């Protein structure tokens, strides 16, 4: 189940990344002017936030469980 969940998160992050680029192109590159050209990195980064969040969740589910270290051992 966890492997399927991780795969869905990875596919979701890829689709969100493509969707963010497509939305940026559709909304902003049609009426390109100097203001949009200057702000385009910030706008594109904002459209990529959902993809980054999904990829972070994917990486968190793929990490193995780590055991806490015993700090009192001498």
C-alpha positions in Angstrom: 0.0 0.0 0.0 2.8 2.4 0.9 4.5 1.7 -2.5 1.3 2.5 -4.4 0.8 5.7 -2.3 4.4 6.8 -3.0 3.9 6.1 -6.7 0.7 8.2 -6.8 2.5 11.1 -5.0 5.3 11.0 -7.6 2.9 10.9 -10.5 0.8 13.7 -8.9 3.9 15.9 -8.5 4.9 15.4 -12.1 1.4 16.2 -13.3 1.2 19.3 -11.0 4.6 20.5 -12.5 3.3 20.2 -16.0 0.0 21.7 -15.1 1.8 24.7 -13.5 3.9 25.3 -16.6 0.8 25.0 -18.8 -1.2 27.4 -16.7 1.7 29.9 -16.7 1.9 29.7 -20.5 -1.8 29.9 -21.0 -2.4 32.8 -18.6 0.7 35.0 -18.9 2.6 34.4 -22.1 -0.3 35.4 -24.3 0.0 39.0 -23.2 3.7 39.2 -22.6 5.0 42.6 -21.6 8.0 43.8 -19.7 6.3 43.6 -16.3 5.4 39.9 -16.8 8.9 39.3 -18.2 10.4 40.6 -15.0 8.0 38.8 -12.6 7.9 35.6 -14.6 10.3 33.6 -12.3 8.2 34.5 -9.3 5.0 33.7 -11.0 6.3 30.4 -12.3 7.7 29.5 -8.9 4.3 30.1 -7.3 2.6 27.8 -9.8 5.2 25.0 -8.9 4.4 25.1 -5.2 1.9 22.2 -5.3 4.4 20.0 -7.2 7.1 20.7 -4.6 4.8 19.9 -1.8 3.8 16.6 -3.4 7.4 15.7 -4.1 8.3 16.4 -0.5 5.6 14.1 0.6 6.9 11.5 -1.8 10.4 11.7 -0.4 9.1 11.5 3.2 7.2 8.3 2.4 10.3 6.8 0.8 12.6 7.4 3.8 13.1 4.3 5.9 12.2 4.6 9.6 15.2 5.7 11.6 15.7 4.5 15.1 16.6 7.2 17.8 20.2 7.1 19.0 20.9 6.3 22.6 22.7 9.4 23.9 23.1 8.1 27.5 25.3 5.1 26.4 29.0 5.5 27.5 
